[in-house]
Amino acid sequence: MAAITYVLFSVTLCVWTIKSIIYESRFPVIGYIFGITLLLCFVINSYLFCVNKRIRQGMLMMAVFLNIRLSVGYCTWRDPHRLVEKEEYNVITISDMWKSVGIQEVVLVIALFFVVSILICHTKLFRIRGLNIVLMAVLPLVMIAGRLIGKKTGGSYLTVGGIMLFAIVLAGFPFVAATLLTMDENGYVGGNVKKMPWNLAGLLLYEGVLFFCCCLLNEYGLLLVIGVTGSLLFLLRCKGLWTKVCYSIACMASALFIAVKVGHISQRLEVLLNPAHASNKETSETVLYVFRNLPRVGYWGNSIGDLSRRIFRQIDTDHVTVLLMNDYSVILTGLVIILMMLFCRWLFVLETGLCSYDRYLNLTAAIVFSTVVVMHVASNLGSFITAGVGMPFISRGSVNVMYGVLAGIHAGLLGKEKYLECYEKEEEMEV
């Protein structure tokens, strides 16, 4: 029944999108149809070869999100005239067709999901301590490389080699966190530890290094995700009350310092508290537009393609929820957010028999994903709306590959559950 519902949703959304916007070139339509066909194969594969019901549920939700990604890519296609000209001169390539609706991102997400889930489920490579320590050293170096050779965008260094640093760091951070939290530890999350162990202090020190690199990059969205994830891991793992109190005070003091001293952060905070009288008029107008426009949107939206990029420059990335509300309907947007929350819940649920490293790995991946979702929805509903992070799987950008990795981690660990009866006593890490 779920598969039939998915097929109906996919076909209906495709017809609705194509009927709403008609381009001169036929290639976006071909690309869109190819994309939903690929996703249909992805769903069929889950029913034919996956016996775990919970993995199938996650794959089905991913397919729904990626379907919406194709629709958003079609309706926000940036340069239709260029593709028409290339088509006239017969120089169109498969790459052009893929890029027109974002199929390359869908392919990468699906490929990484399968690769990571298979490696997690059937190998122990990800648990080799030496490899994780190398990864621990590589992440700060990649961020420094981004500062030295990366392209500056809007005052921040966001990419290195065409890949978002946000995606690279957060895809690797769960493995680093799980490694540090399980060094010389045999307990599960929330074990009976009366004082802060040295490895937990090491995690805080490593986060400090990443924070410094984030400041070099002027990438405070990444800093916030790492800070929230690390804080939750710390509060769950540490049992010393006064240590928790001191840590919380230090976090609040650091947040206050950043809010006061970092210019664009203080401007966003000002807009959040009082948008009508903010000093940055362009920023405040962007925020106020959402609330002024909501009555015009109603429950059913203003039709696909209505929202102008002149108002929201990042309509297919940071502001994709505003796009969904304005063009697709408030009802569909609410359903998407609810489904995204269910996907977050899916990421958190595991059997209790897995080892400590696996559970820390899954917990960190789930917290990272959930934090990004909350940040995106909050930013699109008035909090720091001028910039932020994209909606997982739906927004355009190479950052989507990171979400494929996080989902693959959980799917791989779900697949390991069928082997739990064979485990006598599994080591925490492979040396």
N, C-alpha and C positions, 0 to 999 in steps of 0.2 A: 504493500500500500504506500509506503514512504517513497519507494522508487517511482511509482506511477505519479504521485503528487509532484515529485521533483521534475519529471519529464513535462508535465503540464505547465509547471511554473516556468521552466526553461523556455519552452516554445512560446508561451504567452508573452514573456518578457522580451524575447527576440522580435516577435511580430510587432509588439507595441513600440519598441525602440526604432526599428527600421521604418515603420509607418510614420513616426513622428518627425524624423529627419531623413531627407532624401539627398544624397550627394551625387555629384556628376559622375564620379568614378564608381565602378562596380566593385572595386577591390575591398573597401571596408565591409560591405555586405558579405562578400565571400569569406573574408577573414573572420567575421563574427560567426557565420555558420560553421566554419571549420573549428572555431574555438568551442562552441557548444557541443559539437560532435566529439571533440577530444574529451570534454568533461563527461559526456555520456559514457564514453569508453571507460573513464576513470571510475564512474559509479558502477557500471556493469562488472568491472574487474573486482570491486569490493565485494559484490555478491557472489561471484563465481569462485574466487580464490581465498577469500578471507572468512574464516569460521568464527572469528571473534565478533560478537554483535556490537560491542562498544567501539571497536575500530571502525566498523561500517558506519556507525552513527557519526563519528567524527569526520570520516571521508565525505559523507553526504552533506554535512554542514559546510565543509570546505567547498564542495562543488557549488552550493548555493551562493556563497560569498564570491567565488570566482566568476559565476554567471553574472552577478551584478557588476563585477569588475569589467567584464567585456562590454556590458551595456554602457557603463560610465565612459569607458574608453571610446566607444563609438560616438556617443553624443558630445564628447569634448575633444574630438579629433582636431588637432591644432592647425594643420596646414593642408587642407583639401586641394587647393589649387596646384600645389607642387606635384602631388601625386597624379592629378589629371594631366598635367603637362608631360610627365614622364611616361604616362600610359600612351599618349598620342605619338611619342617618339619610340615606342616599343622598348623602353629601357627599364620598365618596371621589374622589380625583383621580388622573390619570396619574402625577403627581409622587409621590404616596404609594406607588403601586405600584412605581415605579422605586426609591425610597429603601429599600423593604423588603428588597431583596437587593443593592443597590448598582449597579443598571444604569447610573445616571448616570455613575459612574466609568468603567465599561466603554466607554460611548459617547464620553466625553471622551478616553480613552486612544487609542481607534481613530481618532477624528477628528484629534487632534493628530499621531498617527503619520503619517497620510496627508498632512496639510497640510505638516508639516515635511519629510518625505521628498520631496515634490513640489518644494517651494521649494529644497531643497538640490540636487536632481538637475537641475532645469531652469532655475534662475535663479542670479544672482550677488548677490542682495540681501544674503545673509548675509555676504558678503565685503566689503561696502562699509565702508571704515575709519571713516568718520564715524558710521555707525549703531552700529558696535561701540564707539566711544569714548563715544557717548551711553549705551549699555547699561552701560559701565564706570562711569559716574557714577550711573546710576539704581540699581544694586544696593545700594550703601551707603545711599542715600537711602531706599529701600524698607525697609531694616532699621531705620533710625532712625525712620521712620514707624510701624513695628511697635511700637517701644518707646514712642512717644508716644500712639498711638491704638489699638494692638492689645489684645486681651483676654489677661489674665494667666491662665495655666493651670499649676498645680503649681509656681509660682515662676518660670516662664519666659513670655516673650512669643513665642508660636509662630505666630500668624496675623495677617494684615492683610487686611481685606476678605473674610474667610472662606477665604482661601487660605493654605496653609502657607508660611511664609517659607523653610523648608527646601527646598521645591520650587521657589520662584521663584529663589532664589539659585543653586542647583545646576543649574537648567535654563539659566541665562544664563552661568554661569562658563566652560563650554567655549569659547564664542565670545570671551570676554574673554581667556582664556589663549592661545588661538590667535592673537589679534590682537597681544598683547604679545610672544609668542615669535617672530613673523615680521616684526616691525618691523626693517627694514634687515638682514634675514637672508635668505640664499638657499639655506641648507643644509637637509637633512632632519633628523629627530630623530637626535641623536647626532653632529651634524656636527663637523668638526675645528676646534674653538674652544679655544684654549689658556688663555684667561682669561675670567672672567665678563663677558659683554657687558652693556651698559647696560640693554637691554630685559629681560634676565633679572633684573637688580636691580630694575627697575620692577615685575616680577611679584611679587617678594618684598615690595616696599613695598605693593603693592595687597593682597596677602594680609594684611599687617599691619593695614591699614584694616578688612578684613573681620573679622579676629580681634577687633579692638576693638569692632566692632558686635556680634559674637557675645557678647562679655562683657556688653555693655549689655542684650542680650536674655536672658542666662543660658541660651544655646542652645549647649551644648558638644558636642552631637552634630554639628551643622553645622560647628562649629570643627574637629572631628576629621576629618571628610570632606575639608574644604578643605585642612587641614594635610597629610594623607596624600597627596592628589592633587598639591598644590603641591610637596611634597618629592620625589615620584617624578619629576615633570617637571624639577625642578631637578637632581636627580642624573643624569638622562638627558642633559640639555642641557649642563651645566657639565662641562668637562674638566680643571679645575684641581684636583689632588688635595688640596692644603691648604685650598682653598675648600670642598671637600666635607666635609673633616674638621671644619673650624670650624662649618660649617652643621649638621652632625650633632650636635656638642656643644651648640650653641645650642638645637636641637630637644629634646634630652634634658633639658637644664636647664629649659626652659620646661614640658615635660611633668611633671617632678618638682615644679616650683613649683605647677602647677595641682592635681596630685594631693594636695599637702600643704595648700594654702591654701583650696581650694574644698571646702566642707563635704560636699555630696552626692557629689562625686567621691571624696573620701577615704573616705567610708563604703562606697561600692561597691568600692573597692580593698581595703578591710579585709574585706569579705564574700568577695571573690574569693580572697584569700589564706588566710582562716581562717573559713569561714562558721559553724562550730559555736560559736565564741567571739567573734563580732562584737558590738560594742556596740549596734548597731541590731537588736533581736530580730525586729521585723517583717520587715525586709529579709532577714535570715539565714534565717528560716522560709520565705520565698518561694523562696529558692534551694534549701534543703534538701528542700523538697517535691518538686521535680523528681526528685531522685535517689532519694528514698524511694518515689516513685510509679512509677518505671520498671519494677520487677519486676511490679507489678500490671497495667501496660499490656501487657506481653508484646510479641509481634510484630504482633498484629492490632488493638490498640487496645481501647478500652472502649465503643465505639459513639458515633456522632455525637450531640452534645448532652450528653455526660457531664461535661466540664470546667466547673466553676463559676466565674462571674465574681467571686465573693467571694474566691477565691484569687488569681486573676490578673485585675485590673480591665481590662487592655488585651488580652484574649484574642484580639480580632480585629484588633489593630494590632501593638503591640510584641512580643507573645507568641504570634504566630500559629503559629510552628513548634512550640511546646509544645502548642498546641491540636491541630495535625496529628498529633503523636506520640500524644497521649492519646486522641483521638477517632477518627482515621482509620487509624492504625497506624504503627508505626516504619518498616515497609517502604515504605509510600507516602511518608513524610517523607524517607527516604533517597533515593528516586527523584526527588522534587521538588528536593532539594538538588543531586543530580547533574545534573539537567536545567538548573538555574539556573547551575551552573558551565559547562555546555556553552553556554548563552546568553552568558555572559561571554566565553568563548572566541570565539564568533561575533562579538561586538562588536569584538574586537581585530584580526581578520584583514581586511586590505585589499590591493589590488594596489599595486605599488611606483610606478606611473606617476602617481599623484595628486600635486598640488602640496603644498608644505610646509604651507600653512595648513590644507588639508583633512586632512592626516595628523595635525597637532597637534589639530585639532578632534575627530577621531575618537578619538585616544589619550586626550584628557582626558575625553571622554564615557564611554569604556570604563572608565577608572580610577575615575571617580565611581561608576558602577553597581556595579563589582566591590567597591569599598570598602564600599558600603552592604550588599551581600549578606554579606560577611564579618562586618561589625559585627552584623548581625541574627542570623546563625547562632551567632556566639560569645556574644552576649548571652543567647540562649535555651538555651545549653548550660552556663550557670553563670557566665559572665563579665559582670558588670554587669547581671544579669538583671532588676533592678527597673525598669529603663527603658532605652530605646534607640531604635532605628528599626525601621520595619516592613519586611517582606519585599516586595521589588518586585513589583508587580502583584497580589499575593495579599492583602496587608493592606488594611484599610479606610482610606480617607482621600483627601483631595484631592492628597496628595503623589504619587499614582499618575500624575497628568498629567505630572510631570517625567520619569518613566520612559518614557512615550510619546514625549516629545521626544527623549530620548537614543537610543532605538531608531530613531526617525525620522531622526536625524542619520546613523546608520550605514547605514540602508537607502537613504537618498538618495545617499550616497557610493558605495555598491555600484552603484546605478543609473548613476552617472556613468562607471563603468569602461568601458561600451560605447562611450563617446565619446573614449576616450583616444587612439585612432588618429588622430583629427581634430586633436589638440592639437599645435601646433608648439612653442610656448613660452608657457605661460600665466603671467600676472603673479601675484605673490604675493598682492596685495590690490588691490581696486578702489578708486581714490581718488575 
